[in-house]
Amino acid sequence: MKNPEIEQLLTRYREGSLSDSELAELNRLTGRDTLMDNACRRADGIIRRRRASLFTVAGLLVAGATTWTLLNPQHSEATMVAEAVVPEVVLPAAPEPAVEQAAQVKATEHKPVATTQPRRTDTQPLPAMADEPVVVCNNQCEADSVISDIWKFLTV
């Protein structure tokens, strides 16, 4: 009954000689509109579920990152200060010259004696401290000045 009519319309469709009214009749007989509507509804459902899954995963990632950031803070409340550590120079103890001892002994005799300290040649001069920059910062410093001071400190 409907099969010969559908086959005839399909044959004309393959040949390309099908008119618009015959195409509408073929679609009605095969139920193409109903099938396409069902397929579109199923595809929309699949797309909706994929988007819901994507948004759920993204939300979980954001929630996890926020929780991790709040539980593991990278900053402290105390003010941070950077400063250079300068090693202390210990000078050796100077031996008492024999002239001073002689002056102390002679001082009891009430004779004036000229005492002078000899020059010490065994000590080294202290290093110049004014040339080394000291980097000090609090939370109100500008980033460029801090970076500049740190660069000067590291290149000295």
Phi and psi in radians as a Rosetta constraint file:
Dihedral C 1 N 2 CA 2 C 2 CIRCULARHARMONIC -1.503 0.35
Dihedral N 2 CA 2 C 2 N 3 CIRCULARHARMONIC -0.415 0.35
Dihedral C 2 N 3 CA 3 C 3 CIRCULARHARMONIC -1.048 0.35
Dihedral N 3 CA 3 C 3 N 4 CIRCULARHARMONIC -0.819 0.35
Dihedral C 3 N 4 CA 4 C 4 CIRCULARHARMONIC -1.132 0.35
Dihedral N 4 CA 4 C 4 N 5 CIRCULARHARMONIC -0.587 0.35
Dihedral C 4 N 5 CA 5 C 5 CIRCULARHARMONIC -1.215 0.35
Dihedral N 5 CA 5 C 5 N 6 CIRCULARHARMONIC -0.716 0.35
Dihedral C 5 N 6 CA 6 C 6 CIRCULARHARMONIC -1.140 0.35
Dihedral N 6 CA 6 C 6 N 7 CIRCULARHARMONIC -0.755 0.35
Dihedral C 6 N 7 CA 7 C 7 CIRCULARHARMONIC -1.113 0.35
Dihedral N 7 CA 7 C 7 N 8 CIRCULARHARMONIC -0.700 0.35
Dihedral C 7 N 8 CA 8 C 8 CIRCULARHARMONIC -1.132 0.35
Dihedral N 8 CA 8 C 8 N 9 CIRCULARHARMONIC -0.744 0.35
Dihedral C 8 N 9 CA 9 C 9 CIRCULARHARMONIC -1.187 0.35
Dihedral N 9 CA 9 C 9 N 10 CIRCULARHARMONIC -0.658 0.35
Dihedral C 9 N 10 CA 10 C 10 CIRCULARHARMONIC -1.142 0.35
Dihedral N 10 CA 10 C 10 N 11 CIRCULARHARMONIC -0.676 0.35
Dihedral C 10 N 11 CA 11 C 11 CIRCULARHARMONIC -1.115 0.35
Dihedral N 11 CA 11 C 11 N 12 CIRCULARHARMONIC -0.776 0.35
Dihedral C 11 N 12 CA 12 C 12 CIRCULARHARMONIC -1.181 0.35
Dihedral N 12 CA 12 C 12 N 13 CIRCULARHARMONIC -0.547 0.35
Dihedral C 12 N 13 CA 13 C 13 CIRCULARHARMONIC -1.160 0.35
Dihedral N 13 CA 13 C 13 N 14 CIRCULARHARMONIC -0.742 0.35
Dihedral C 13 N 14 CA 14 C 14 CIRCULARHARMONIC -1.119 0.35
Dihedral N 14 CA 14 C 14 N 15 CIRCULARHARMONIC -0.638 0.35
Dihedral C 14 N 15 CA 15 C 15 CIRCULARHARMONIC -1.322 0.35
Dihedral N 15 CA 15 C 15 N 16 CIRCULARHARMONIC -0.368 0.35
Dihedral C 15 N 16 CA 16 C 16 CIRCULARHARMONIC 1.528 0.35
Dihedral N 16 CA 16 C 16 N 17 CIRCULARHARMONIC 0.296 0.35
Dihedral C 16 N 17 CA 17 C 17 CIRCULARHARMONIC -1.868 0.35
Dihedral N 17 CA 17 C 17 N 18 CIRCULARHARMONIC 0.434 0.35
Dihedral C 17 N 18 CA 18 C 18 CIRCULARHARMONIC -1.573 0.35
Dihedral N 18 CA 18 C 18 N 19 CIRCULARHARMONIC 2.274 0.35
Dihedral C 18 N 19 CA 19 C 19 CIRCULARHARMONIC -1.460 0.35
Dihedral N 19 CA 19 C 19 N 20 CIRCULARHARMONIC 2.989 0.35
Dihedral C 19 N 20 CA 20 C 20 CIRCULARHARMONIC -1.129 0.35
Dihedral N 20 CA 20 C 20 N 21 CIRCULARHARMONIC -0.706 0.35
Dihedral C 20 N 21 CA 21 C 21 CIRCULARHARMONIC -1.173 0.35
Dihedral N 21 CA 21 C 21 N 22 CIRCULARHARMONIC -0.666 0.35
Dihedral C 21 N 22 CA 22 C 22 CIRCULARHARMONIC -1.192 0.35
Dihedral N 22 CA 22 C 22 N 23 CIRCULARHARMONIC -0.619 0.35
Dihedral C 22 N 23 CA 23 C 23 CIRCULARHARMONIC -1.132 0.35
Dihedral N 23 CA 23 C 23 N 24 CIRCULARHARMONIC -0.723 0.35
Dihedral C 23 N 24 CA 24 C 24 CIRCULARHARMONIC -1.103 0.35
Dihedral N 24 CA 24 C 24 N 25 CIRCULARHARMONIC -0.705 0.35
Dihedral C 24 N 25 CA 25 C 25 CIRCULARHARMONIC -1.125 0.35
Dihedral N 25 CA 25 C 25 N 26 CIRCULARHARMONIC -0.714 0.35
Dihedral C 25 N 26 CA 26 C 26 CIRCULARHARMONIC -1.116 0.35
Dihedral N 26 CA 26 C 26 N 27 CIRCULARHARMONIC -0.752 0.35
Dihedral C 26 N 27 CA 27 C 27 CIRCULARHARMONIC -1.101 0.35
Dihedral N 27 CA 27 C 27 N 28 CIRCULARHARMONIC -0.694 0.35
Dihedral C 27 N 28 CA 28 C 28 CIRCULARHARMONIC -1.174 0.35
Dihedral N 28 CA 28 C 28 N 29 CIRCULARHARMONIC -0.754 0.35
Dihedral C 28 N 29 CA 29 C 29 CIRCULARHARMONIC -1.197 0.35
Dihedral N 29 CA 29 C 29 N 30 CIRCULARHARMONIC -0.640 0.35
Dihedral C 29 N 30 CA 30 C 30 CIRCULARHARMONIC -1.486 0.35
Dihedral N 30 CA 30 C 30 N 31 CIRCULARHARMONIC -0.233 0.35
Dihedral C 30 N 31 CA 31 C 31 CIRCULARHARMONIC 1.291 0.35
Dihedral N 31 CA 31 C 31 N 32 CIRCULARHARMONIC 0.520 0.35
Dihedral C 31 N 32 CA 32 C 32 CIRCULARHARMONIC -1.066 0.35
Dihedral N 32 CA 32 C 32 N 33 CIRCULARHARMONIC -0.731 0.35
Dihedral C 32 N 33 CA 33 C 33 CIRCULARHARMONIC -1.083 0.35
Dihedral N 33 CA 33 C 33 N 34 CIRCULARHARMONIC -0.735 0.35
Dihedral C 33 N 34 CA 34 C 34 CIRCULARHARMONIC -1.137 0.35
Dihedral N 34 CA 34 C 34 N 35 CIRCULARHARMONIC -0.764 0.35
Dihedral C 34 N 35 CA 35 C 35 CIRCULARHARMONIC -1.110 0.35
Dihedral N 35 CA 35 C 35 N 36 CIRCULARHARMONIC -0.728 0.35
Dihedral C 35 N 36 CA 36 C 36 CIRCULARHARMONIC -1.164 0.35
Dihedral N 36 CA 36 C 36 N 37 CIRCULARHARMONIC -0.692 0.35
Dihedral C 36 N 37 CA 37 C 37 CIRCULARHARMONIC -1.094 0.35
Dihedral N 37 CA 37 C 37 N 38 CIRCULARHARMONIC -0.786 0.35
Dihedral C 37 N 38 CA 38 C 38 CIRCULARHARMONIC -1.096 0.35
Dihedral N 38 CA 38 C 38 N 39 CIRCULARHARMONIC -0.740 0.35
Dihedral C 38 N 39 CA 39 C 39 CIRCULARHARMONIC -1.126 0.35
Dihedral N 39 CA 39 C 39 N 40 CIRCULARHARMONIC -0.722 0.35
Dihedral C 39 N 40 CA 40 C 40 CIRCULARHARMONIC -1.146 0.35
Dihedral N 40 CA 40 C 40 N 41 CIRCULARHARMONIC -0.702 0.35
Dihedral C 40 N 41 CA 41 C 41 CIRCULARHARMONIC -1.104 0.35
Dihedral N 41 CA 41 C 41 N 42 CIRCULARHARMONIC -0.742 0.35
Dihedral C 41 N 42 CA 42 C 42 CIRCULARHARMONIC -1.137 0.35
Dihedral N 42 CA 42 C 42 N 43 CIRCULARHARMONIC -0.718 0.35
Dihedral C 42 N 43 CA 43 C 43 CIRCULARHARMONIC -1.136 0.35
Dihedral N 43 CA 43 C 43 N 44 CIRCULARHARMONIC -0.707 0.35
Dihedral C 43 N 44 CA 44 C 44 CIRCULARHARMONIC -1.089 0.35
Dihedral N 44 CA 44 C 44 N 45 CIRCULARHARMONIC -0.686 0.35
Dihedral C 44 N 45 CA 45 C 45 CIRCULARHARMONIC -1.111 0.35
Dihedral N 45 CA 45 C 45 N 46 CIRCULARHARMONIC -0.727 0.35
Dihedral C 45 N 46 CA 46 C 46 CIRCULARHARMONIC -1.135 0.35
Dihedral N 46 CA 46 C 46 N 47 CIRCULARHARMONIC -0.772 0.35
Dihedral C 46 N 47 CA 47 C 47 CIRCULARHARMONIC -1.101 0.35
Dihedral N 47 CA 47 C 47 N 48 CIRCULARHARMONIC -0.726 0.35
Dihedral C 47 N 48 CA 48 C 48 CIRCULARHARMONIC -1.080 0.35
Dihedral N 48 CA 48 C 48 N 49 CIRCULARHARMONIC -0.765 0.35
Dihedral C 48 N 49 CA 49 C 49 CIRCULARHARMONIC -1.139 0.35
Dihedral N 49 CA 49 C 49 N 50 CIRCULARHARMONIC -0.685 0.35
Dihedral C 49 N 50 CA 50 C 50 CIRCULARHARMONIC -1.131 0.35
Dihedral N 50 CA 50 C 50 N 51 CIRCULARHARMONIC -0.751 0.35
Dihedral C 50 N 51 CA 51 C 51 CIRCULARHARMONIC -1.128 0.35
Dihedral N 51 CA 51 C 51 N 52 CIRCULARHARMONIC -0.718 0.35
Dihedral C 51 N 52 CA 52 C 52 CIRCULARHARMONIC -1.078 0.35
Dihedral N 52 CA 52 C 52 N 53 CIRCULARHARMONIC -0.732 0.35
Dihedral C 52 N 53 CA 53 C 53 CIRCULARHARMONIC -1.111 0.35
Dihedral N 53 CA 53 C 53 N 54 CIRCULARHARMONIC -0.741 0.35
Dihedral C 53 N 54 CA 54 C 54 CIRCULARHARMONIC -1.099 0.35
Dihedral N 54 CA 54 C 54 N 55 CIRCULARHARMONIC -0.801 0.35
Dihedral C 54 N 55 CA 55 C 55 CIRCULARHARMONIC -1.161 0.35
Dihedral N 55 CA 55 C 55 N 56 CIRCULARHARMONIC -0.599 0.35
Dihedral C 55 N 56 CA 56 C 56 CIRCULARHARMONIC -1.144 0.35
Dihedral N 56 CA 56 C 56 N 57 CIRCULARHARMONIC -0.814 0.35
Dihedral C 56 N 57 CA 57 C 57 CIRCULARHARMONIC -1.104 0.35
Dihedral N 57 CA 57 C 57 N 58 CIRCULARHARMONIC -0.754 0.35
Dihedral C 57 N 58 CA 58 C 58 CIRCULARHARMONIC -1.093 0.35
Dihedral N 58 CA 58 C 58 N 59 CIRCULARHARMONIC -0.730 0.35
Dihedral C 58 N 59 CA 59 C 59 CIRCULARHARMONIC -1.105 0.35
Dihedral N 59 CA 59 C 59 N 60 CIRCULARHARMONIC -0.716 0.35
Dihedral C 59 N 60 CA 60 C 60 CIRCULARHARMONIC -1.131 0.35
Dihedral N 60 CA 60 C 60 N 61 CIRCULARHARMONIC -0.681 0.35
Dihedral C 60 N 61 CA 61 C 61 CIRCULARHARMONIC -1.123 0.35
Dihedral N 61 CA 61 C 61 N 62 CIRCULARHARMONIC -0.759 0.35
Dihedral C 61 N 62 CA 62 C 62 CIRCULARHARMONIC -1.134 0.35
Dihedral N 62 CA 62 C 62 N 63 CIRCULARHARMONIC -0.752 0.35
Dihedral C 62 N 63 CA 63 C 63 CIRCULARHARMONIC -1.107 0.35
Dihedral N 63 CA 63 C 63 N 64 CIRCULARHARMONIC -0.727 0.35
Dihedral C 63 N 64 CA 64 C 64 CIRCULARHARMONIC -1.134 0.35
Dihedral N 64 CA 64 C 64 N 65 CIRCULARHARMONIC -0.755 0.35
Dihedral C 64 N 65 CA 65 C 65 CIRCULARHARMONIC -1.135 0.35
Dihedral N 65 CA 65 C 65 N 66 CIRCULARHARMONIC -0.688 0.35
Dihedral C 65 N 66 CA 66 C 66 CIRCULARHARMONIC -1.135 0.35
Dihedral N 66 CA 66 C 66 N 67 CIRCULARHARMONIC -0.769 0.35
Dihedral C 66 N 67 CA 67 C 67 CIRCULARHARMONIC -1.099 0.35
Dihedral N 67 CA 67 C 67 N 68 CIRCULARHARMONIC -0.760 0.35
Dihedral C 67 N 68 CA 68 C 68 CIRCULARHARMONIC -1.112 0.35
Dihedral N 68 CA 68 C 68 N 69 CIRCULARHARMONIC -0.712 0.35
Dihedral C 68 N 69 CA 69 C 69 CIRCULARHARMONIC -1.159 0.35
Dihedral N 69 CA 69 C 69 N 70 CIRCULARHARMONIC -0.700 0.35
Dihedral C 69 N 70 CA 70 C 70 CIRCULARHARMONIC -1.247 0.35
Dihedral N 70 CA 70 C 70 N 71 CIRCULARHARMONIC -0.588 0.35
Dihedral C 70 N 71 CA 71 C 71 CIRCULARHARMONIC -1.452 0.35
Dihedral N 71 CA 71 C 71 N 72 CIRCULARHARMONIC -0.381 0.35
Dihedral C 71 N 72 CA 72 C 72 CIRCULARHARMONIC -2.151 0.35
Dihedral N 72 CA 72 C 72 N 73 CIRCULARHARMONIC 1.309 0.35
Dihedral C 72 N 73 CA 73 C 73 CIRCULARHARMONIC -1.212 0.35
Dihedral N 73 CA 73 C 73 N 74 CIRCULARHARMONIC 2.489 0.35
Dihedral C 73 N 74 CA 74 C 74 CIRCULARHARMONIC -1.705 0.35
Dihedral N 74 CA 74 C 74 N 75 CIRCULARHARMONIC -0.038 0.35
Dihedral C 74 N 75 CA 75 C 75 CIRCULARHARMONIC -2.107 0.35
Dihedral N 75 CA 75 C 75 N 76 CIRCULARHARMONIC 2.710 0.35
Dihedral C 75 N 76 CA 76 C 76 CIRCULARHARMONIC -1.990 0.35
Dihedral N 76 CA 76 C 76 N 77 CIRCULARHARMONIC 2.835 0.35
Dihedral C 76 N 77 CA 77 C 77 CIRCULARHARMONIC -1.398 0.35
Dihedral N 77 CA 77 C 77 N 78 CIRCULARHARMONIC -0.352 0.35
Dihedral C 77 N 78 CA 78 C 78 CIRCULARHARMONIC -1.316 0.35
Dihedral N 78 CA 78 C 78 N 79 CIRCULARHARMONIC 2.628 0.35
Dihedral C 78 N 79 CA 79 C 79 CIRCULARHARMONIC -1.325 0.35
Dihedral N 79 CA 79 C 79 N 80 CIRCULARHARMONIC 2.305 0.35
Dihedral C 79 N 80 CA 80 C 80 CIRCULARHARMONIC -1.652 0.35
Dihedral N 80 CA 80 C 80 N 81 CIRCULARHARMONIC 2.352 0.35
Dihedral C 80 N 81 CA 81 C 81 CIRCULARHARMONIC -2.238 0.35
Dihedral N 81 CA 81 C 81 N 82 CIRCULARHARMONIC 2.249 0.35
Dihedral C 81 N 82 CA 82 C 82 CIRCULARHARMONIC -1.812 0.35
Dihedral N 82 CA 82 C 82 N 83 CIRCULARHARMONIC 2.350 0.35
Dihedral C 82 N 83 CA 83 C 83 CIRCULARHARMONIC -2.573 0.35
Dihedral N 83 CA 83 C 83 N 84 CIRCULARHARMONIC 2.732 0.35
Dihedral C 83 N 84 CA 84 C 84 CIRCULARHARMONIC -1.489 0.35
Dihedral N 84 CA 84 C 84 N 85 CIRCULARHARMONIC 2.443 0.35
Dihedral C 84 N 85 CA 85 C 85 CIRCULARHARMONIC -1.706 0.35
Dihedral N 85 CA 85 C 85 N 86 CIRCULARHARMONIC 2.076 0.35
Dihedral C 85 N 86 CA 86 C 86 CIRCULARHARMONIC -1.830 0.35
Dihedral N 86 CA 86 C 86 N 87 CIRCULARHARMONIC 2.164 0.35
Dihedral C 86 N 87 CA 87 C 87 CIRCULARHARMONIC -1.204 0.35
Dihedral N 87 CA 87 C 87 N 88 CIRCULARHARMONIC 2.510 0.35
Dihedral C 87 N 88 CA 88 C 88 CIRCULARHARMONIC -1.427 0.35
Dihedral N 88 CA 88 C 88 N 89 CIRCULARHARMONIC 2.462 0.35
Dihedral C 88 N 89 CA 89 C 89 CIRCULARHARMONIC -1.764 0.35
Dihedral N 89 CA 89 C 89 N 90 CIRCULARHARMONIC 2.135 0.35
Dihedral C 89 N 90 CA 90 C 90 CIRCULARHARMONIC -1.761 0.35
Dihedral N 90 CA 90 C 90 N 91 CIRCULARHARMONIC 2.111 0.35
Dihedral C 90 N 91 CA 91 C 91 CIRCULARHARMONIC -1.540 0.35
Dihedral N 91 CA 91 C 91 N 92 CIRCULARHARMONIC 2.465 0.35
Dihedral C 91 N 92 CA 92 C 92 CIRCULARHARMONIC -1.219 0.35
Dihedral N 92 CA 92 C 92 N 93 CIRCULARHARMONIC 2.612 0.35
Dihedral C 92 N 93 CA 93 C 93 CIRCULARHARMONIC -1.185 0.35
Dihedral N 93 CA 93 C 93 N 94 CIRCULARHARMONIC 2.327 0.35
Dihedral C 93 N 94 CA 94 C 94 CIRCULARHARMONIC -1.422 0.35
Dihedral N 94 CA 94 C 94 N 95 CIRCULARHARMONIC 2.303 0.35
Dihedral C 94 N 95 CA 95 C 95 CIRCULARHARMONIC -1.239 0.35
Dihedral N 95 CA 95 C 95 N 96 CIRCULARHARMONIC 2.556 0.35
Dihedral C 95 N 96 CA 96 C 96 CIRCULARHARMONIC -1.260 0.35
Dihedral N 96 CA 96 C 96 N 97 CIRCULARHARMONIC 2.242 0.35
Dihedral C 96 N 97 CA 97 C 97 CIRCULARHARMONIC -1.219 0.35
Dihedral N 97 CA 97 C 97 N 98 CIRCULARHARMONIC 2.691 0.35
Dihedral C 97 N 98 CA 98 C 98 CIRCULARHARMONIC -1.190 0.35
Dihedral N 98 CA 98 C 98 N 99 CIRCULARHARMONIC -0.448 0.35
Dihedral C 98 N 99 CA 99 C 99 CIRCULARHARMONIC -1.147 0.35
Dihedral N 99 CA 99 C 99 N 100 CIRCULARHARMONIC -0.696 0.35
Dihedral C 99 N 100 CA 100 C 100 CIRCULARHARMONIC -1.148 0.35
Dihedral N 100 CA 100 C 100 N 101 CIRCULARHARMONIC -0.700 0.35
Dihedral C 100 N 101 CA 101 C 101 CIRCULARHARMONIC -1.118 0.35
Dihedral N 101 CA 101 C 101 N 102 CIRCULARHARMONIC -0.671 0.35
Dihedral C 101 N 102 CA 102 C 102 CIRCULARHARMONIC -1.174 0.35
Dihedral N 102 CA 102 C 102 N 103 CIRCULARHARMONIC -0.634 0.35
Dihedral C 102 N 103 CA 103 C 103 CIRCULARHARMONIC -1.188 0.35
Dihedral N 103 CA 103 C 103 N 104 CIRCULARHARMONIC -0.621 0.35
Dihedral C 103 N 104 CA 104 C 104 CIRCULARHARMONIC -1.190 0.35
Dihedral N 104 CA 104 C 104 N 105 CIRCULARHARMONIC -0.688 0.35
Dihedral C 104 N 105 CA 105 C 105 CIRCULARHARMONIC -1.169 0.35
Dihedral N 105 CA 105 C 105 N 106 CIRCULARHARMONIC -0.738 0.35
Dihedral C 105 N 106 CA 106 C 106 CIRCULARHARMONIC -1.327 0.35
Dihedral N 106 CA 106 C 106 N 107 CIRCULARHARMONIC -0.352 0.35
Dihedral C 106 N 107 CA 107 C 107 CIRCULARHARMONIC -1.152 0.35
Dihedral N 107 CA 107 C 107 N 108 CIRCULARHARMONIC -0.486 0.35
Dihedral C 107 N 108 CA 108 C 108 CIRCULARHARMONIC -1.280 0.35
Dihedral N 108 CA 108 C 108 N 109 CIRCULARHARMONIC -0.371 0.35
Dihedral C 108 N 109 CA 109 C 109 CIRCULARHARMONIC -1.485 0.35
Dihedral N 109 CA 109 C 109 N 110 CIRCULARHARMONIC -0.060 0.35
Dihedral C 109 N 110 CA 110 C 110 CIRCULARHARMONIC 1.112 0.35
Dihedral N 110 CA 110 C 110 N 111 CIRCULARHARMONIC 0.601 0.35
Dihedral C 110 N 111 CA 111 C 111 CIRCULARHARMONIC -1.908 0.35
Dihedral N 111 CA 111 C 111 N 112 CIRCULARHARMONIC 2.261 0.35
Dihedral C 111 N 112 CA 112 C 112 CIRCULARHARMONIC -1.227 0.35
Dihedral N 112 CA 112 C 112 N 113 CIRCULARHARMONIC 2.311 0.35
Dihedral C 112 N 113 CA 113 C 113 CIRCULARHARMONIC -2.275 0.35
Dihedral N 113 CA 113 C 113 N 114 CIRCULARHARMONIC 2.347 0.35
Dihedral C 113 N 114 CA 114 C 114 CIRCULARHARMONIC -1.440 0.35
Dihedral N 114 CA 114 C 114 N 115 CIRCULARHARMONIC 2.211 0.35
Dihedral C 114 N 115 CA 115 C 115 CIRCULARHARMONIC -2.085 0.35
Dihedral N 115 CA 115 C 115 N 116 CIRCULARHARMONIC 2.368 0.35
Dihedral C 115 N 116 CA 116 C 116 CIRCULARHARMONIC -2.348 0.35
Dihedral N 116 CA 116 C 116 N 117 CIRCULARHARMONIC 2.586 0.35
Dihedral C 116 N 117 CA 117 C 117 CIRCULARHARMONIC -1.565 0.35
Dihedral N 117 CA 117 C 117 N 118 CIRCULARHARMONIC 2.363 0.35
Dihedral C 117 N 118 CA 118 C 118 CIRCULARHARMONIC -1.263 0.35
Dihedral N 118 CA 118 C 118 N 119 CIRCULARHARMONIC 2.737 0.35
Dihedral C 118 N 119 CA 119 C 119 CIRCULARHARMONIC -1.225 0.35
Dihedral N 119 CA 119 C 119 N 120 CIRCULARHARMONIC 2.392 0.35
Dihedral C 119 N 120 CA 120 C 120 CIRCULARHARMONIC -1.611 0.35
Dihedral N 120 CA 120 C 120 N 121 CIRCULARHARMONIC 2.118 0.35
Dihedral C 120 N 121 CA 121 C 121 CIRCULARHARMONIC -1.847 0.35
Dihedral N 121 CA 121 C 121 N 122 CIRCULARHARMONIC -0.098 0.35
Dihedral C 121 N 122 CA 122 C 122 CIRCULARHARMONIC -1.516 0.35
Dihedral N 122 CA 122 C 122 N 123 CIRCULARHARMONIC -0.139 0.35
Dihedral C 122 N 123 CA 123 C 123 CIRCULARHARMONIC -1.706 0.35
Dihedral N 123 CA 123 C 123 N 124 CIRCULARHARMONIC 2.692 0.35
Dihedral C 123 N 124 CA 124 C 124 CIRCULARHARMONIC -1.823 0.35
Dihedral N 124 CA 124 C 124 N 125 CIRCULARHARMONIC 2.631 0.35
Dihedral C 124 N 125 CA 125 C 125 CIRCULARHARMONIC -1.175 0.35
Dihedral N 125 CA 125 C 125 N 126 CIRCULARHARMONIC 2.626 0.35
Dihedral C 125 N 126 CA 126 C 126 CIRCULARHARMONIC -1.234 0.35
Dihedral N 126 CA 126 C 126 N 127 CIRCULARHARMONIC 2.529 0.35
Dihedral C 126 N 127 CA 127 C 127 CIRCULARHARMONIC -1.221 0.35
Dihedral N 127 CA 127 C 127 N 128 CIRCULARHARMONIC 2.603 0.35
Dihedral C 127 N 128 CA 128 C 128 CIRCULARHARMONIC -1.242 0.35
Dihedral N 128 CA 128 C 128 N 129 CIRCULARHARMONIC 2.167 0.35
Dihedral C 128 N 129 CA 129 C 129 CIRCULARHARMONIC -1.623 0.35
Dihedral N 129 CA 129 C 129 N 130 CIRCULARHARMONIC -0.285 0.35
Dihedral C 129 N 130 CA 130 C 130 CIRCULARHARMONIC -1.293 0.35
Dihedral N 130 CA 130 C 130 N 131 CIRCULARHARMONIC -0.387 0.35
Dihedral C 130 N 131 CA 131 C 131 CIRCULARHARMONIC -1.364 0.35
Dihedral N 131 CA 131 C 131 N 132 CIRCULARHARMONIC -0.376 0.35
Dihedral C 131 N 132 CA 132 C 132 CIRCULARHARMONIC -1.479 0.35
Dihedral N 132 CA 132 C 132 N 133 CIRCULARHARMONIC 2.199 0.35
Dihedral C 132 N 133 CA 133 C 133 CIRCULARHARMONIC -1.353 0.35
Dihedral N 133 CA 133 C 133 N 134 CIRCULARHARMONIC 2.565 0.35
Dihedral C 133 N 134 CA 134 C 134 CIRCULARHARMONIC -1.974 0.35
Dihedral N 134 CA 134 C 134 N 135 CIRCULARHARMONIC 2.178 0.35
Dihedral C 134 N 135 CA 135 C 135 CIRCULARHARMONIC -1.672 0.35
Dihedral N 135 CA 135 C 135 N 136 CIRCULARHARMONIC 2.028 0.35
Dihedral C 135 N 136 CA 136 C 136 CIRCULARHARMONIC -2.237 0.35
Dihedral N 136 CA 136 C 136 N 137 CIRCULARHARMONIC 2.327 0.35
Dihedral C 136 N 137 CA 137 C 137 CIRCULARHARMONIC -2.563 0.35
Dihedral N 137 CA 137 C 137 N 138 CIRCULARHARMONIC 2.601 0.35
Dihedral C 137 N 138 CA 138 C 138 CIRCULARHARMONIC -2.163 0.35
Dihedral N 138 CA 138 C 138 N 139 CIRCULARHARMONIC -2.934 0.35
Dihedral C 138 N 139 CA 139 C 139 CIRCULARHARMONIC -1.361 0.35
Dihedral N 139 CA 139 C 139 N 140 CIRCULARHARMONIC 0.076 0.35
Dihedral C 139 N 140 CA 140 C 140 CIRCULARHARMONIC -1.888 0.35
Dihedral N 140 CA 140 C 140 N 141 CIRCULARHARMONIC 0.158 0.35
Dihedral C 140 N 141 CA 141 C 141 CIRCULARHARMONIC -1.334 0.35
Dihedral N 141 CA 141 C 141 N 142 CIRCULARHARMONIC 2.679 0.35
Dihedral C 141 N 142 CA 142 C 142 CIRCULARHARMONIC -1.501 0.35
Dihedral N 142 CA 142 C 142 N 143 CIRCULARHARMONIC 2.587 0.35
Dihedral C 142 N 143 CA 143 C 143 CIRCULARHARMONIC -1.109 0.35
Dihedral N 143 CA 143 C 143 N 144 CIRCULARHARMONIC -0.702 0.35
Dihedral C 143 N 144 CA 144 C 144 CIRCULARHARMONIC -1.121 0.35
Dihedral N 144 CA 144 C 144 N 145 CIRCULARHARMONIC -0.700 0.35
Dihedral C 144 N 145 CA 145 C 145 CIRCULARHARMONIC -1.218 0.35
Dihedral N 145 CA 145 C 145 N 146 CIRCULARHARMONIC -0.647 0.35
Dihedral C 145 N 146 CA 146 C 146 CIRCULARHARMONIC -1.136 0.35
Dihedral N 146 CA 146 C 146 N 147 CIRCULARHARMONIC -0.783 0.35
Dihedral C 146 N 147 CA 147 C 147 CIRCULARHARMONIC -1.111 0.35
Dihedral N 147 CA 147 C 147 N 148 CIRCULARHARMONIC -0.709 0.35
Dihedral C 147 N 148 CA 148 C 148 CIRCULARHARMONIC -1.101 0.35
Dihedral N 148 CA 148 C 148 N 149 CIRCULARHARMONIC -0.767 0.35
Dihedral C 148 N 149 CA 149 C 149 CIRCULARHARMONIC -1.137 0.35
Dihedral N 149 CA 149 C 149 N 150 CIRCULARHARMONIC -0.697 0.35
Dihedral C 149 N 150 CA 150 C 150 CIRCULARHARMONIC -1.155 0.35
Dihedral N 150 CA 150 C 150 N 151 CIRCULARHARMONIC -0.688 0.35
Dihedral C 150 N 151 CA 151 C 151 CIRCULARHARMONIC -1.116 0.35
Dihedral N 151 CA 151 C 151 N 152 CIRCULARHARMONIC -0.746 0.35
Dihedral C 151 N 152 CA 152 C 152 CIRCULARHARMONIC -1.094 0.35
Dihedral N 152 CA 152 C 152 N 153 CIRCULARHARMONIC -0.719 0.35
Dihedral C 152 N 153 CA 153 C 153 CIRCULARHARMONIC -1.113 0.35
Dihedral N 153 CA 153 C 153 N 154 CIRCULARHARMONIC -0.713 0.35
Dihedral C 153 N 154 CA 154 C 154 CIRCULARHARMONIC -1.328 0.35
Dihedral N 154 CA 154 C 154 N 155 CIRCULARHARMONIC -0.456 0.35
Dihedral C 154 N 155 CA 155 C 155 CIRCULARHARMONIC -1.545 0.35
Dihedral N 155 CA 155 C 155 N 156 CIRCULARHARMONIC -0.154 0.35
